[in-house]
Amino acid sequence: QLKLEVHDIGASTYGELPDLSKTNPAHDIVFTFNGTTSGVRVPNLDWIKDDREGLVMCDATSAIFAMDMAPWHKMDVITYSWQKVLGGEGAHGMLILGPRAVQRLESFTPDRALPKIFRLTKDGKLIKDIFEGATINTPSMLCVEDYLDALTWARGLGGLDALVAKSKANFAVVEAFVSEHSWIDFLAKEEATRSNTGVCLTLDLSGDQVKALQKLLEKENVAVDIGAYRTAPAGLRIWCGATVEKDDLAHLMEWLEWAYVVVSSDGPATSK
């Protein structure tokens, strides 16, 4: 309906990144910094040209507050939900615009009608009130207050650097466990592209055995909704953002080893 010319270079396999060298700096680029369905992240932003002609738009929902996303000037538009790393409500989020994005908004005239809720300009100028607290439709004040509370909590931990460090420390717990056990591995094979928030794991078990392991952990009130994304290879997804404590992850690893022994002893496991 938007009649856009789209060049998709997305990865065809879970656990892999697309070839980012194929991006065209003359085009607008839309990318996800971190993928929770496949456990991968972009390792850096070196593939984004400083002298690009197009805009770079980043979905940072499961990366922001947990990963070093600098240099920020590489991205012209950043969006993220209140949920994920700070544990806020879904269906609410933030929009960050850089100077090049504002210039585009103020110079572009759409060839179609835009609903009022999507309009960011008026008479060719950015509606700055939207970015200073004005609302078009009144959001839930309870959700707003919850997010303010989350930000206060984050500041109390030490701010952005502390949140990133905590997420990395959480990931290190899982990473150490994987390195010590041959029957479990990361879905993302390249170390530099492994997500430290939405950690995806594969096991040397059949799909049915993996489901049995998930049900066993849920029955013991250890982990809920820990299975891989529905179209991804059978496995586990473990959240390692800053709202999680590394001691709890260490306990989870012990339970995971127990559940693996129970499930794998019921029948032969298949190879990875």
Secondary structure, 3 states (H helix, E strand, C coil): CCCCCCCCCCCCCCCCCCCHHHCCCCCCEEEECEECCCCEECCCCCCCCCCCCCCEEEECCCCCCCCCCCCHHHCCEEEEECCHHHCCCCCCEEEEECHHHHHHHHHCCCCCCCCHHHCCEECCEECHHHHHCCCCCCCCHHHHHHHHHHHHHHHHHCCHHHHHHHHHHHHHHHHHHHHHCCCEEECCCCHHHECCCEEEEEECCCHHHHHHHHHHHHHCCCCCCCECCCCCCCCEEEECCCCCCHHHHHHHHHHHHHHHHHHHCCCCCCCC
